[in-house]
Amino acid sequence: MKSTLRIAALSLAGAATLATSLPALAQGPDPAALAGQYAANAKHNATLMRQYSWQMRVALTIKGEAKPAQIYQMRFDASGQIQKTLLTAPPAPPTGLGKRIKEDKIAEFKQWADGLAELVKTYMAPSPGNMMDFYSKAAFSAFADGTVQVSGSGFLQPGDTATFWVDKSTKAARRYAFTTALNGDAVSGQVTYGAVPGGPQYAAQTLVNVPAKEVSATMENFNFIKQ
């Protein structure tokens, strides 16, 4: 299902952007300096990502029914575009008397899922300007486990929230969570980051949940191989 593939791409956005190491955290940080460092780190991490191929696993649950997980081979081509190859069998097309009804439902879900994909993509790849605004009003809190929590509201739209957990010593993001809304329905996302030794950071696991629609998605990136 193409909408599934669109949702799968959300994890890639995080792999190339938010998973970069965040700038030094200090008392009274300069939002413009932090945003500038964020942009530079994101560009560097995106360059590193293009040197690797990897696999992505996507699992959807819709109205309590777990759909068969799909696995994709992921890589960048010479022009820097992401290429995805489905490694598992595609979903069987609807058949029988209910075919038209099922096709209509699939088309309706695809349209909604495309909207969800676009929404979450913006949260996985905010612009430097978005980050500067976020830093200017975010709260910074240090914890005993060696992390610094950076949190704020009104991140990309009114009423939303965003929280980063950053390793105090490495300045790398460990986790990221956000809440927002799509057509009035609450949407939440959680990202856990990983890193390739000597290579890029990436979104190891991304969870997206829309309770009102009874839809949840889990995307996992793994098996990175340098090309």
FENVENTA-V544610 format. One record per backbone hydrogen bond with DSSP energy under -0.5 kcal/mol. NH is the residue of the N-H (numbers start at 1). CO is the residue of the C=O. If there is no record, write none. Layout:
nh:NH co:CO
nh:NH co:CO
//
This chain:
nh:4 co:1
nh:5 co:1
nh:6 co:2
nh:7 co:3
nh:8 co:4
nh:9 co:5
nh:10 co:6
nh:10 co:7
nh:11 co:7
nh:11 co:8
nh:12 co:8
nh:13 co:9
nh:14 co:10
nh:15 co:11
nh:16 co:12
nh:17 co:13
nh:18 co:124
nh:19 co:14
nh:20 co:17
nh:22 co:171
nh:29 co:26
nh:31 co:29
nh:34 co:30
nh:35 co:31
nh:36 co:32
nh:37 co:33
nh:38 co:34
nh:39 co:35
nh:40 co:36
nh:41 co:37
nh:42 co:38
nh:43 co:39
nh:44 co:40
nh:45 co:41
nh:46 co:42
nh:47 co:43
nh:48 co:44
nh:49 co:45
nh:50 co:46
nh:51 co:48
nh:52 co:49
nh:53 co:225
nh:54 co:74
nh:55 co:222
nh:56 co:72
nh:57 co:220
nh:58 co:70
nh:59 co:218
nh:61 co:216
nh:62 co:65
nh:63 co:214
nh:65 co:62
nh:66 co:64
nh:67 co:60
nh:67 co:65
nh:70 co:58
nh:72 co:56
nh:73 co:85
nh:74 co:54
nh:74 co:72
nh:75 co:83
nh:77 co:81
nh:80 co:77
nh:83 co:75
nh:85 co:73
nh:87 co:71
nh:88 co:71
nh:99 co:96
nh:102 co:98
nh:103 co:99
nh:104 co:100
nh:105 co:101
nh:106 co:102
nh:107 co:103
nh:108 co:104
nh:109 co:105
nh:110 co:106
nh:111 co:107
nh:112 co:108
nh:113 co:109
nh:114 co:110
nh:115 co:111
nh:116 co:112
nh:117 co:113
nh:118 co:114
nh:119 co:115
nh:120 co:116
nh:121 co:117
nh:122 co:118
nh:123 co:119
nh:124 co:120
nh:125 co:121
nh:131 co:127
nh:132 co:128
nh:133 co:129
nh:134 co:130
nh:135 co:131
nh:136 co:132
nh:137 co:133
nh:137 co:134
nh:138 co:134
nh:139 co:151
nh:141 co:139
nh:141 co:149
nh:143 co:147
nh:146 co:143
nh:148 co:166
nh:149 co:141
nh:150 co:148
nh:150 co:164
nh:151 co:139
nh:151 co:149
nh:152 co:162
nh:154 co:160
nh:160 co:157
nh:161 co:179
nh:162 co:152
nh:163 co:177
nh:164 co:150
nh:165 co:175
nh:166 co:148
nh:166 co:164
nh:167 co:172
nh:168 co:146
nh:171 co:167
nh:173 co:20
nh:174 co:165
nh:175 co:165
nh:176 co:191
nh:177 co:163
nh:178 co:189
nh:179 co:161
nh:180 co:187
nh:182 co:185
nh:185 co:182
nh:187 co:180
nh:188 co:209
nh:189 co:178
nh:190 co:207
nh:191 co:176
nh:192 co:205
nh:193 co:174
nh:194 co:202
nh:196 co:200
nh:199 co:196
nh:202 co:194
nh:204 co:192
nh:204 co:202
nh:205 co:192
nh:206 co:219
nh:207 co:190
nh:208 co:217
nh:209 co:188
nh:210 co:215
nh:213 co:210
nh:214 co:210
nh:214 co:211
nh:215 co:210
nh:216 co:61
nh:217 co:208
nh:218 co:59
nh:219 co:206
nh:220 co:57
nh:221 co:204
nh:222 co:55
nh:225 co:53
nh:227 co:51
//
